[in-house]
Amino acid sequence: MENTQYSQKVMDHFLHPHNVGELPEANGVGNVGNPVCGDIMRLYIKVEDGRIVEARFKTFGCGAAIATSSMVTDLVKGKTLDEALEISNQAVAEALGGLPKVKMHCSVLAEEALRAAIEDYKKKEPKA
């Protein structure tokens, strides 16, 4: 049975997600959830010299939640914190070849998890 609702890229990231798992050396962690659909995302980032050098995630949710988590970790690697903050839910959805309207909240969750991880990092790091 073929799923025409999701792009091939969404299916690839769902079936073979990138950067799954905890990141013990993370210096920023974002935890977000959507009580309506039950999706929960935890995004880990490792920042060195103002740049995100590693990102991983653990997500409990639907295929679109897993795919958006996977994609956002790909998108942030190598970016400065300011560049990472410019990544919108729309950018995540577009990078996946689009999402059905009823699943756009998953890309919002990915953006919120990223912002929460950066906020967490900024709270922990001593000011230069």
C-alpha positions in Angstrom: 0.0 0.0 0.0 1.5 3.3 -1.1 1.2 6.4 1.0 0.6 9.4 -1.2 0.0 11.8 1.7 3.7 12.0 2.5 6.6 12.9 0.3 9.4 10.3 -0.3 11.7 12.5 1.8 9.3 12.4 4.8 9.0 8.6 4.4 12.8 8.2 4.2 13.4 10.3 7.4 10.6 8.4 9.2 11.9 4.9 8.2 15.6 5.8 8.4 15.8 8.8 10.8 19.1 10.6 11.1 20.8 11.5 14.5 18.6 9.4 16.7 19.4 9.0 20.4 20.8 10.9 23.4 23.8 13.1 23.2 25.6 12.7 26.5 27.9 15.7 25.8 25.0 18.0 24.9 25.2 21.4 26.4 21.6 22.3 25.3 18.5 20.2 25.6 15.0 21.2 24.4 11.9 19.3 25.6 8.6 20.0 24.0 5.3 18.3 23.6 1.9 18.7 22.0 -0.8 17.6 24.4 -3.4 17.4 21.6 -1.6 14.8 19.5 0.6 13.3 22.2 3.9 13.9 20.3 6.9 14.5 22.6 10.3 15.7 21.3 13.6 16.0 23.1 16.4 17.7 21.0 20.0 17.7 22.1 22.6 20.1 20.8 26.3 20.4 21.3 27.7 23.9 20.8 31.3 24.7 20.4 32.6 28.3 19.7 29.1 29.5 19.0 28.4 26.8 16.4 26.2 23.7 16.7 28.6 20.8 16.0 26.2 18.0 16.9 22.5 17.4 17.2 20.4 14.4 18.1 16.8 13.7 19.1 14.5 11.3 20.8 10.8 11.6 19.7 7.7 9.8 20.8 5.1 10.4 18.1 3.8 9.9 14.6 5.9 9.5 11.5 5.8 13.2 10.7 7.1 14.0 14.2 10.0 11.6 13.7 10.7 12.9 10.2 10.7 16.6 11.3 12.9 15.8 14.3 15.4 14.0 12.0 15.4 16.9 9.4 15.8 19.6 12.0 19.0 17.9 13.4 20.4 17.7 9.8 19.6 21.4 9.2 21.2 22.8 12.4 24.6 21.0 12.2 27.4 23.5 11.4 25.1 26.6 12.0 25.8 29.4 14.4 23.1 29.9 17.1 21.7 32.9 15.2 21.5 30.9 12.0 19.8 28.0 13.8 17.3 30.4 15.3 16.3 31.4 11.7 15.2 27.9 10.9 11.4 28.0 10.9 8.8 25.2 10.9 8.2 26.1 7.3 11.8 25.6 6.4 11.7 22.2 8.1 8.6 21.2 6.2 10.0 22.5 2.9 13.2 20.5 3.4 11.1 17.4 3.7 9.2 18.2 0.5 6.2 19.4 2.3 3.8 18.0 4.9 0.1 17.5 4.9 -1.7 20.4 6.6 -2.9 18.2 9.5 0.8 17.4 10.2 2.3 20.9 10.1 2.1 21.0 13.9 5.0 18.5 13.8 7.2 21.0 12.1 6.2 23.6 14.7 7.2 21.1 17.4 10.6 20.6 15.8 11.1 24.4 15.6 10.1 24.8 19.3 12.4 22.0 20.4 15.3 23.7 18.6 14.5 27.0 20.2 14.2 25.4 23.6 17.6 23.6 23.2 19.2 26.9 22.2 17.6 28.7 25.2 18.7 25.9 27.5 22.3 26.3 26.2 22.3 30.1 26.6 21.0 29.7 30.2 23.8 27.2 31.1 26.8 28.9 29.3 28.8 31.6 31.1 28.7 34.9 29.2 31.9 35.5 27.2 
